[in-house]
Amino acid sequence: MTTTTQDAPDYAAIKARQNAAWASGDYARIGTTLQLTGELLAEAMDLAPGARVLDVAAGNGNATLAFARRWCTVMSTDYVEALLARGRARAEAEGLEIGSQVADAEALPFPDASFDAVVSTFGVMFAPDQATAAREMLRVCRPGGRIGMANWMPEGFIGQLFRTLGRHVPPPAGVKSPALWGSRPWLEEHFAGAAGILVNDRSFVLRYRSADHFIGVFRTWYGPVHKAFLALDAAGQAALAEDLRGLVGRFNTATDGTMRVPSDYAEVVVARG
């Protein structure tokens, strides 16, 4: 009797498509609106000046800048060079010194225990091989160091945005929702053996002129939404836009026609054992 096993996802091909998706928009235009989350994470981490910090999947550098402002020695990494360039330009404008290197979150090009802290704000959670990315963060963090993250929660607005996109453009087989990184059970499983895991439930408020303004901005600049619309025909695009309007309506707390949508995220500090 012969048994078969499901083929493992082709992570290299998936990452190539992801890279193209993030490069196709301009995440920096979205990322800068989230700067507050980097500052809050830096305060929660409470690192000493001079601490060696690795920012994984740094995007345009929100966490990188926050820790550099606190006199940490920061290496900013991402697999999209264009985003790193935006982060370097921001640092230069503020007179901040940072390092910058293209790097895959699932194969970080640094020796074991290289950093006092490893951080990521809404970045590493998009790595398709989630378990490997978590192991890599642990590997390059020194014993007694800390891992800090801001990750969207599954039931929050952005978590539900991912779910909505998945109904219209299904993700590759075997790839799990990035919002799992905002789930306590997932964190406890993948950072098992840590000396401690602190999770602070936070909410970031997305503010736009209207639901259609939000959809237009994300459709133009936010890689996953941008690529989802490109993958659909005209009828499919209209259906996705309508579902996104409905999603905004479920979460919107504004009463004046604008959009004020709180989106829950997990602020995570892992004490490396």
C-alpha positions in Angstrom: 0.0 0.0 0.0 1.4 3.3 -1.0 0.8 6.5 0.9 1.3 10.0 -0.4 2.2 13.2 1.4 1.2 16.7 0.4 4.0 18.5 -1.3 5.6 21.3 0.7 5.0 24.8 -0.6 7.6 26.2 -3.0 8.7 28.9 -0.7 11.3 30.3 -3.1 8.7 30.9 -5.8 6.2 32.3 -3.2 8.8 34.7 -1.9 9.7 35.8 -5.4 6.0 36.7 -6.0 5.8 38.4 -2.7 8.9 40.5 -3.4 7.3 41.5 -6.7 4.1 42.4 -4.9 5.7 44.6 -2.3 7.9 46.3 -4.9 4.9 46.8 -7.2 3.3 49.4 -5.0 5.0 51.8 -2.7 4.6 50.5 0.9 6.6 53.4 2.2 3.5 55.6 1.6 1.5 53.3 3.9 4.4 52.5 6.3 5.0 56.1 7.3 1.5 56.3 8.7 2.4 53.5 11.2 5.4 55.2 12.7 3.7 55.3 16.1 3.8 51.6 16.4 7.6 51.6 16.1 7.9 54.2 18.8 5.6 52.3 21.1 7.6 49.0 20.5 10.9 50.8 21.3 9.5 52.1 24.6 8.2 48.6 25.4 11.6 47.0 24.7 13.3 49.6 26.9 16.8 48.8 25.5 19.9 50.5 26.8 21.7 53.0 24.5 24.3 51.1 22.4 22.2 47.9 22.2 22.8 46.0 18.9 19.4 45.8 17.2 18.3 43.9 14.0 15.2 45.1 12.3 13.8 42.2 10.2 11.6 42.9 7.2 12.0 46.6 8.1 10.2 48.0 5.2 10.8 51.8 5.1 12.3 51.7 8.6 9.7 52.6 11.2 11.3 50.4 13.9 14.8 51.1 12.6 14.3 54.9 13.2 12.6 54.4 16.5 15.5 52.4 18.0 18.1 54.6 16.3 16.5 57.7 18.0 17.2 55.9 21.3 20.9 55.6 20.4 20.8 51.9 19.6 23.1 50.4 16.9 20.6 49.3 14.3 20.9 47.0 11.2 17.9 47.5 9.0 17.1 44.5 6.7 14.4 43.7 4.1 14.3 41.7 0.9 13.1 44.7 -1.1 16.0 47.1 -1.7 13.7 50.0 -2.7 12.1 50.0 0.7 15.5 49.9 2.5 16.5 52.9 0.3 13.5 54.8 1.6 14.5 54.0 5.2 18.1 55.2 4.6 16.8 58.5 3.2 14.6 59.0 6.3 17.6 58.2 8.6 19.8 60.6 6.6 17.2 63.4 6.9 17.2 63.0 10.6 21.0 62.7 11.0 20.7 59.1 12.3 23.3 56.4 11.6 22.0 53.0 10.7 23.2 49.9 8.9 21.2 48.6 5.9 21.4 45.2 4.2 19.1 43.1 1.9 18.2 40.0 3.7 15.7 37.2 3.7 13.9 36.8 7.0 14.0 33.0 6.6 17.8 33.0 6.1 19.3 35.9 8.0 22.9 36.4 6.9 24.3 36.9 10.5 26.0 34.6 12.9 24.3 33.1 15.9 23.7 35.5 18.9 24.8 38.5 16.9 22.3 41.0 18.4 21.0 42.1 21.7 17.5 42.5 20.3 15.7 41.5 17.1 12.6 43.4 16.1 9.9 43.7 13.4 6.8 45.8 12.9 4.3 44.3 10.6 7.1 42.7 8.6 8.3 39.3 9.5 4.7 38.2 9.8 4.6 38.0 6.0 7.3 35.4 5.7 5.7 32.4 4.1 7.7 29.8 6.0 6.6 31.1 9.4 8.3 28.6 11.6 11.7 29.1 9.9 11.4 32.9 10.2 10.7 32.6 14.0 13.7 30.2 14.4 15.9 32.7 12.6 14.9 35.5 14.9 15.7 33.4 17.9 19.0 32.2 16.4 20.5 35.6 15.8 19.4 37.0 19.2 21.9 36.4 22.0 20.8 34.5 25.1 19.2 36.9 27.5 18.3 39.2 24.7 14.8 40.3 23.5 12.7 39.8 20.4 10.1 42.6 19.8 7.3 42.6 17.3 4.1 44.4 16.3 1.8 41.9 14.5 -1.7 42.4 13.3 -4.3 40.1 15.0 -6.5 37.7 13.1 -9.8 39.2 14.2 -8.7 42.9 13.9 -9.4 45.0 10.9 -6.2 44.2 9.0 -6.5 40.6 9.9 -9.9 40.6 8.4 -8.6 42.5 5.4 -6.2 39.6 4.7 -9.2 37.2 5.0 -11.2 39.3 2.6 -8.4 39.3 0.0 -8.1 35.5 0.4 -11.7 35.0 -0.6 -11.1 36.8 -3.9 -7.5 35.7 -4.6 -6.7 32.5 -2.6 -3.1 32.4 -1.2 -0.7 29.7 -2.4 -1.4 26.2 -1.1 0.1 25.6 2.3 0.7 29.3 3.1 -1.0 30.4 6.4 -2.4 33.8 7.3 0.3 36.3 8.4 -2.1 37.4 11.1 -1.4 34.2 13.0 1.7 36.1 14.3 -0.8 38.1 16.4 -2.2 35.0 18.1 -1.0 34.1 21.6 -1.2 30.3 20.9 0.9 30.7 17.8 3.5 32.9 19.6 3.7 30.4 22.5 4.2 27.5 20.0 6.9 29.1 17.9 8.8 30.9 20.7 8.6 27.9 23.1 11.5 27.8 25.4 11.6 31.6 25.8 12.2 32.9 29.3 9.0 34.9 28.9 6.5 36.2 26.3 4.7 39.5 27.0 1.8 40.4 24.7 0.2 43.8 24.9 -3.0 44.2 23.0 -3.0 47.4 21.2 -5.1 49.1 18.5 -3.8 51.4 15.7 -6.4 53.7 14.2 -6.5 54.0 10.5 -7.7 57.4 9.5 -8.8 58.2 5.9 -11.1 60.6 4.2 -13.6 57.9 3.4 -13.8 54.2 2.7 -13.2 54.8 -1.0 -10.2 57.0 -0.2 -8.8 54.1 1.9 -9.5 51.6 -0.9 -7.8 53.8 -3.4 -4.7 54.4 -1.3 -4.3 50.6 -0.5 -5.1 49.6 -4.1 -2.4 51.9 -5.4 0.3 51.5 -2.8 -0.1 48.5 -0.6 1.4 45.5 -2.3 -1.0 42.7 -1.3 -4.1 44.8 -2.1 -2.5 46.2 -5.3 -1.7 42.7 -6.6 -5.1 41.3 -5.6 -6.8 43.9 -7.8 -4.4 43.3 -10.7 -5.3 39.6 -10.5 -9.0 40.1 -11.0 -11.1 41.1 -14.0 -13.4 44.2 -13.9 -16.2 42.3 -12.3 -13.9 40.7 -9.7 -12.4 44.1 -8.9 -15.8 45.6 -8.3 -16.7 42.7 -6.1 -13.5 43.1 -4.0 -14.0 46.8 -3.7 -17.6 46.3 -2.5 -16.4 43.7 0.1 -13.8 46.1 1.3 -16.4 48.9 1.7 -18.4 46.5 3.8 -15.4 45.6 5.9 -14.7 49.2 6.6 -18.4 49.7 7.5 -18.2 46.9 10.1 -15.2 48.6 11.9 -15.7 52.3 11.2 -16.3 54.4 14.3 -16.6 57.7 12.4 -20.0 59.2 12.0 -19.2 62.1 9.6 -18.5 60.2 6.4 -14.8 59.8 7.1 -13.0 56.6 8.1 -11.8 56.0 11.6 -11.0 52.3 11.9 -9.2 50.8 15.0 -7.2 47.7 14.0 -6.0 45.4 16.8 -2.4 44.3 16.9 -0.2 42.4 19.3 2.8 44.2 20.7 5.1 41.3 21.6 8.3 41.2 23.7 9.9 37.8 23.9 12.7 37.3 26.5 15.3 35.0 24.9 16.1 32.1 27.1 
